[in-house]
Amino acid sequence: MNNSIFFSKNEITQIQYVLDLCQSKIYIYAILLNDCKLSDDMRLFITRFSDISGITDKINIETCENDDNPQSESEITTELLPVITLLDKDRKYMGVNFHGIPSGHELESFMHAIYNVAGPGQKVGDDILERAKNLKQMSLIIGTSFSCSLCPELVQACQRIASINDKITADMVDLSYYPDLRKKHKIMSIPALIINNKDVIFGQKSIEELMDYLEQY
């Protein structure tokens, strides 16, 4: 099957490199909807990614239609569907979600998320690690677009924190598929971070800069 629809040769090499580094098995779990353009695009992405990740037994990819597997879905707390989410080796929900196609600029975010869940994960300083563990329960929604070159740093920072602290959820949202969300929060530029479905901050943020914001909650 031709993977070039989503991935260049260099990207395929990068995917294989990250998968080789992963320590443990993880699950890529997608909840899809009928008659939904994003779900159709996700199905195609998952098919292409599965062709590549099939070289390793560390990646298990599962899909279901909404309400097909209510037990698993009840553990996935995101309110936005469809979703591609990551579960650890014990099928524990990690709060790391993608509501869009994680290709283009966001392919790096997707691969970092896999690496963080499978371990050993991106290195962070001991100070950031302890601060992230001490954050209170929080929902982080990162508004992005397929072509946004400034968005991945914020997505990766939020999702790294979520992989450390199970009280945090981090949802990457391609706003082209969610115009109502953009309108509700009056988002005029990206990346946009929606905290607890209420406060919005804009612009590229490192994980250190992000921590300074999140510790206010």
N, C-alpha and C positions, 0 to 999 in steps of 0.2 A: 504493500500500500504506500502511496506517495505521501510522505510526511511534510513535504515542502510547503503545503498550504499554511501550516502554522510555524514550522521550524526550519531555519537554515541549517546548513551542514555544521557551521560553528556552534549553533545552539544545541544541536543533537549531541555534539561532542561534549559540551558543557553539562548537559543533562546527565549523560553517562558518567562523567567525572564525579558529579555530586552524588549520584546513586552509589558509586563505588565507595564513597567515604562514609555512607550511612552505617551506623552500628547495629541498629535493630530494625525489625519489620514495622511498617506502618500501614495504615489503611487510608486510601483516598476514597471518600464517600460522597456521592452526589445525590441530592434530592432534586428531582426534576418535575416539571409541570407539563401537562398537555397543552397544546395550542399556545406555545410560548416561544418567541424567537430566541431569547437567551438560552432556554433549555435546549433548543435545537442546536445552537452554536456550541453549548457545553458538551452535548453528545459527540459532536464531531471532534472537539478538542480532546475529550477523554479517549476516544478511539485512537487518535494519532499518538497521544502520550502513552497509551497502553502498548502500542507497537514498539515504542522505544524502551519503556520500562520493563518490558517482558524479558529483557536480558538478565534481570535480577529477581530473586525470590523475596526481596525485602519490601516490595511494593505490591499491595493487594488493592485492586480497584473494584469498587462496587457502586452500582447505581440503583435507584428505585424511583418509582413515580410517587408523588405525594400520597400519603396514607397507605402505601403498600407495606410499610414496615413501621407501624406506629411505635413499637417499643424502642427501636433505635432512634426514631425521629424525636421522641419525647425527651431524649437526652441531649438533643442538639437545640440549644436555646435561642438561636437566631430567629428573629421575626421575619426576616426577608427570605423569600424563595423566588427562584431556585438558588441552590447553593452547592459549592464544592467545598467540603470541609476535610480536616485531617483528624484521624484517630491514632492513638499510639498503639504499641504492640499488644496491649491488653484491651484494645478497642475503647479506650477512654477518650471522651470528647475533650479536645484541647482548646476550644474557643478560637481557633484560627480558621477564618472563613473567607471565601472568594465568591462574590456576586458579580461575576464578569468573566471574561476569558483571560486567564493568566498567561498570556503570551505577549509578544512585543516587549515593552519596557517592564511589564509585570511578570515576565517569565522568571527574572532574577528573584523577585519576591517569592514566587511560588517555590522555587528550588531552595531558597533559604528557609522557608517555612518547613519544607520536608526535612531538611538537614537539622533544623532545630528540634523537631518532634522525634526524629529517629535517633538523634544524638550523633556526635557529641555536641553539636550546635555551635552557633557563632559565639566567639569569645566576647565576653563583656567583663569590665573591671569588677572587682569584688564590691566596690562601693555601689555601682549600678545594680549588681545582682541583689544585694541586701535591700536597697531602696525599692526595687521592683517587687520583691517578695512581700514588702510591708504595705503596698498599696491596697486601698479599700476596693470593694466590689465596684466594677466600672464597665460600661459599654463604650467601645471605641468604634466609630464608623468612619472610614477614610474614603472620602469622595475622590474619585480619580477619573481618568479617561485613558483610552488605549494609547493615545499619542503623547501623554504627559511624561516628560523626561524628569520632572522634579518630584513626581509622586512616589516612586519606589522607596526612597530613603525613609519617608514617613510611614509607609505601609510596613516596611521591614522593622522599623523601630517599634511600632505598635504590636506587631505580631511576635516579635522577640519577647516583649514584656508579657504577652499573653501565654507564651510557652513556658515562662518562668512562674507565673502566678495564675492559678486556676480560678481566681475570682475575676479575672479580666477576660473580656472577649474582644477580638479585633476583627472587624469585617471590612475587607476591601470591596468597594462598590463602584462599578463603572456607571457613572451618572447618566450616560447616554441611554441606558436601559431603565433608569429610574428617574424620569423627569419630575415626578411628583415629590420625590425626596429633595431634589434640587430646589424646587419651588417652595416647599414647606420651610426649608432652612435658609432660603434666600441666598443660595450659593452662587456667587458671580465669578469666582476664580477657584482653581485647584492647584495643589491638593487642599482639601478642606477636611478638618477633623471635627466630627460631631461627638461630643462627650455627653454620655448619659441621655442621648436623644434630645439634648437641649442646647448646650453651649457649643459655639462653633469657633474654631481658630483656623487661620489660613496660613499657608506657606510651608516650605520645606523645613523639616526639623530633624536634628540628630537625636539619638536616643537620650543623650545628656540634656539637651534642651527640652525634650518632651517630658522627661521626669520632673523638671521644675514646674511644668504646668500641672501634671497629674497629681502631684503631692499636695496641691491646693484643695483636692476633693476628699 
